[in-house]
Amino acid sequence: MPRKDYYKLLGVSQTANAEEIKRAYRQLAQKHHPDRNPGNKEAESRFKDINEAYQVLSDQSKKEQYDRFGFVGGPGAPQGEAPGGYTYYTQGTNPDFEFTIEDLLSGFGKKGKSRRSGRTGDIFGDIFGNQGPGPEAGFEMEPLDLEAMLEIDFMDALKGGIRGLQVNRENISIRIPAGVRDGGRLRIPGKGKAARRGKRGDLYIVIRVKPHPYFRREENDIHLELPITVWEASLGAEVEVPTIDGWAKLKIPAGTRSGQILRLSGKGAPDPKSGGRGDQYAHIQIVAQKPMDDQSRKLLEELAKLNPDNPRKNLF
């Protein structure tokens, strides 16, 4: 019986071909690599096991020996133990490769070199998509992309423009598209971390938009609470309202009620992709004023006599 089920460790069947084994190993190695799980002993142990399994199942002769006897080693010998308790493998009396799992965790250092090429990277280069994670090339498992946050004013987000930002001691000019939304992400190619071989990641800017004193944005529409007087609501009026482009006139129909919503077409926010504009919506709030003098009170009393309507009639 094998000491470990290598097929189960990689999540493949015993009939899996070399490509399926390689694909399963690549996914698991990237997921459990210690650089991505700092301080996680369980992930480190898992990483050692899947590397151990891959070294056997990816080598046809070792795989055949494992399938037949349940272990891999020299003629008549079980698998050995390297210093530190990690398993290593040799084949016959003149192995082509000799390394330990410690070499894998240490970034493929000087210990485990190929006797044919002198580079451990030849073993795993095709797995991680680089020229081999030896000390010359670097085991580039760490993400190269960077993320930074930029806070801007509400109106600046709507108008767009150029803003400066300092990231990792490098001053960067950023073009903010008109209409960018809170939480939007801007990608700046080639401004991320630099790899050992010159490759650079990207920089992602997360936009945080400060709230406005009276405008509120929903998608590409702008909303505004608009107070009006009782007589403006009753008689109708044309009032000026603020928009993101400046002041605009809005017609208040006679008999307008509180809570009614009036639309200003095309006065909303620009879409950052298409450039199209949304609308602005004015939410009406009728403000009742207290009479300031006796004459005003008498006029209101006379108005109430002339219009004896009860707004609560048939409501309750």
Summary of the structure (lengths in Angstrom):
residues: 316
radius of gyration: 35.6
end to end distance: 82.0
largest distance: 115.5
contacts: 844
relative contact order: 0.07
helix: 28%
strand: 25%
